């Protein structure tokens, strides 16, 4: 699978939508996602606590964590941030089966030079899911990230994920601070 990546010249963020779509379509072909009720994509520099996500889903969707309808979680007030993306199986199926036809104009190689269209897969996903009428559920305690006007360090609070920890020592310190003393 070719993974050619371009970058937004203004922000230096990767314009990773084509790569993301290739991976998602490979997942569609494999059918693996159908074995799960929720699909979670997490960036490698994100400190993620799966147990906290399970608790959050149980609180937000009591009695329907298994087999939720078409829904995705909005993790930041301003817009979806790609550090962690949570989408139900039915919402992902809707996206995978319709995005090529219904959302191709949202992102194409021809628009990469247009700053208003130079965005990553998170914005493509959010815009496409909105076009496909997949409901969003706001969950602003999902992600602590400076781009969401939060302060991830010192990794305190009940957030499911903390972003951006590139340095291994900082990553591990975040984990330690978030879970507290082990005994």
Secondary structure as a PSIPRED ss2 file (coil, helix, strand):
# PSIPRED VFORMAT (PSIPRED V4.0)

   1 X C   1.000  0.000  0.000
   2 X C   1.000  0.000  0.000
   3 X C   1.000  0.000  0.000
   4 X C   1.000  0.000  0.000
   5 X C   1.000  0.000  0.000
   6 X E   0.000  0.000  1.000
   7 X E   0.000  0.000  1.000
   8 X C   1.000  0.000  0.000
   9 X C   1.000  0.000  0.000
  10 X C   1.000  0.000  0.000
  11 X C   1.000  0.000  0.000
  12 X C   1.000  0.000  0.000
  13 X C   1.000  0.000  0.000
  14 X E   0.000  0.000  1.000
  15 X E   0.000  0.000  1.000
  16 X C   1.000  0.000  0.000
  17 X H   0.000  1.000  0.000
  18 X H   0.000  1.000  0.000
  19 X H   0.000  1.000  0.000
  20 X H   0.000  1.000  0.000
  21 X H   0.000  1.000  0.000
  22 X H   0.000  1.000  0.000
  23 X H   0.000  1.000  0.000
  24 X H   0.000  1.000  0.000
  25 X H   0.000  1.000  0.000
  26 X H   0.000  1.000  0.000
  27 X H   0.000  1.000  0.000
  28 X H   0.000  1.000  0.000
  29 X H   0.000  1.000  0.000
  30 X H   0.000  1.000  0.000
  31 X C   1.000  0.000  0.000
  32 X H   0.000  1.000  0.000
  33 X H   0.000  1.000  0.000
  34 X H   0.000  1.000  0.000
  35 X H   0.000  1.000  0.000
  36 X C   1.000  0.000  0.000
  37 X C   1.000  0.000  0.000
  38 X E   0.000  0.000  1.000
  39 X E   0.000  0.000  1.000
  40 X E   0.000  0.000  1.000
  41 X E   0.000  0.000  1.000
  42 X E   0.000  0.000  1.000
  43 X C   1.000  0.000  0.000
  44 X C   1.000  0.000  0.000
  45 X C   1.000  0.000  0.000
  46 X E   0.000  0.000  1.000
  47 X E   0.000  0.000  1.000
  48 X E   0.000  0.000  1.000
  49 X C   1.000  0.000  0.000
  50 X H   0.000  1.000  0.000
  51 X H   0.000  1.000  0.000
  52 X H   0.000  1.000  0.000
  53 X H   0.000  1.000  0.000
  54 X H   0.000  1.000  0.000
  55 X H   0.000  1.000  0.000
  56 X H   0.000  1.000  0.000
  57 X H   0.000  1.000  0.000
  58 X H   0.000  1.000  0.000
  59 X H   0.000  1.000  0.000
  60 X H   0.000  1.000  0.000
  61 X C   1.000  0.000  0.000
  62 X C   1.000  0.000  0.000
  63 X C   1.000  0.000  0.000
  64 X C   1.000  0.000  0.000
  65 X C   1.000  0.000  0.000
  66 X C   1.000  0.000  0.000
  67 X C   1.000  0.000  0.000
  68 X C   1.000  0.000  0.000
  69 X C   1.000  0.000  0.000
  70 X C   1.000  0.000  0.000
  71 X E   0.000  0.000  1.000
  72 X E   0.000  0.000  1.000
  73 X E   0.000  0.000  1.000
  74 X E   0.000  0.000  1.000
  75 X C   1.000  0.000  0.000
  76 X C   1.000  0.000  0.000
  77 X C   1.000  0.000  0.000
  78 X C   1.000  0.000  0.000
  79 X C   1.000  0.000  0.000
  80 X C   1.000  0.000  0.000
  81 X C   1.000  0.000  0.000
  82 X C   1.000  0.000  0.000
  83 X C   1.000  0.000  0.000
  84 X E   0.000  0.000  1.000
  85 X E   0.000  0.000  1.000
  86 X E   0.000  0.000  1.000
  87 X E   0.000  0.000  1.000
  88 X E   0.000  0.000  1.000
  89 X H   0.000  1.000  0.000
  90 X H   0.000  1.000  0.000
  91 X H   0.000  1.000  0.000
  92 X H   0.000  1.000  0.000
  93 X H   0.000  1.000  0.000
  94 X H   0.000  1.000  0.000
  95 X H   0.000  1.000  0.000
  96 X H   0.000  1.000  0.000
  97 X H   0.000  1.000  0.000
  98 X H   0.000  1.000  0.000
  99 X H   0.000  1.000  0.000
 100 X H   0.000  1.000  0.000
 101 X H   0.000  1.000  0.000
 102 X H   0.000  1.000  0.000
 103 X C   1.000  0.000  0.000
 104 X C   1.000  0.000  0.000
 105 X C   1.000  0.000  0.000
 106 X C   1.000  0.000  0.000
 107 X C   1.000  0.000  0.000
 108 X C   1.000  0.000  0.000
 109 X H   0.000  1.000  0.000
 110 X H   0.000  1.000  0.000
 111 X H   0.000  1.000  0.000
 112 X C   1.000  0.000  0.000
 113 X C   1.000  0.000  0.000
 114 X C   1.000  0.000  0.000
 115 X H   0.000  1.000  0.000
 116 X H   0.000  1.000  0.000
 117 X H   0.000  1.000  0.000
 118 X C   1.000  0.000  0.000
 119 X C   1.000  0.000  0.000
 120 X C   1.000  0.000  0.000
 121 X H   0.000  1.000  0.000
 122 X H   0.000  1.000  0.000
 123 X H   0.000  1.000  0.000
 124 X H   0.000  1.000  0.000
 125 X H   0.000  1.000  0.000
 126 X H   0.000  1.000  0.000
 127 X H   0.000  1.000  0.000
 128 X H   0.000  1.000  0.000
 129 X H   0.000  1.000  0.000
 130 X H   0.000  1.000  0.000
 131 X H   0.000  1.000  0.000
 132 X C   1.000  0.000  0.000
 133 X C   1.000  0.000  0.000
 134 X C   1.000  0.000  0.000
 135 X E   0.000  0.000  1.000
 136 X E   0.000  0.000  1.000
 137 X E   0.000  0.000  1.000
 138 X E   0.000  0.000  1.000
 139 X C   1.000  0.000  0.000
 140 X C   1.000  0.000  0.000
 141 X C   1.000  0.000  0.000
 142 X C   1.000  0.000  0.000
 143 X E   0.000  0.000  1.000
 144 X E   0.000  0.000  1.000
 145 X E   0.000  0.000  1.000
 146 X H   0.000  1.000  0.000
 147 X H   0.000  1.000  0.000
 148 X H   0.000  1.000  0.000
 149 X C   1.000  0.000  0.000
 150 X C   1.000  0.000  0.000
 151 X C   1.000  0.000  0.000
 152 X C   1.000  0.000  0.000
 153 X C   1.000  0.000  0.000
 154 X C   1.000  0.000  0.000
 155 X C   1.000  0.000  0.000
 156 X C   1.000  0.000  0.000
 157 X C   1.000  0.000  0.000
 158 X C   1.000  0.000  0.000
 159 X C   1.000  0.000  0.000
 160 X C   1.000  0.000  0.000
 161 X E   0.000  0.000  1.000
 162 X E   0.000  0.000  1.000
 163 X E   0.000  0.000  1.000
 164 X C   1.000  0.000  0.000
 165 X C   1.000  0.000  0.000
 166 X C   1.000  0.000  0.000
 167 X C   1.000  0.000  0.000
 168 X H   0.000  1.000  0.000
 169 X H   0.000  1.000  0.000
 170 X H   0.000  1.000  0.000
 171 X H   0.000  1.000  0.000
 172 X H   0.000  1.000  0.000
 173 X H   0.000  1.000  0.000
 174 X H   0.000  1.000  0.000
 175 X H   0.000  1.000  0.000
 176 X H   0.000  1.000  0.000
 177 X H   0.000  1.000  0.000
 178 X H   0.000  1.000  0.000
 179 X H   0.000  1.000  0.000
 180 X C   1.000  0.000  0.000
 181 X C   1.000  0.000  0.000
 182 X C   1.000  0.000  0.000
 183 X C   1.000  0.000  0.000
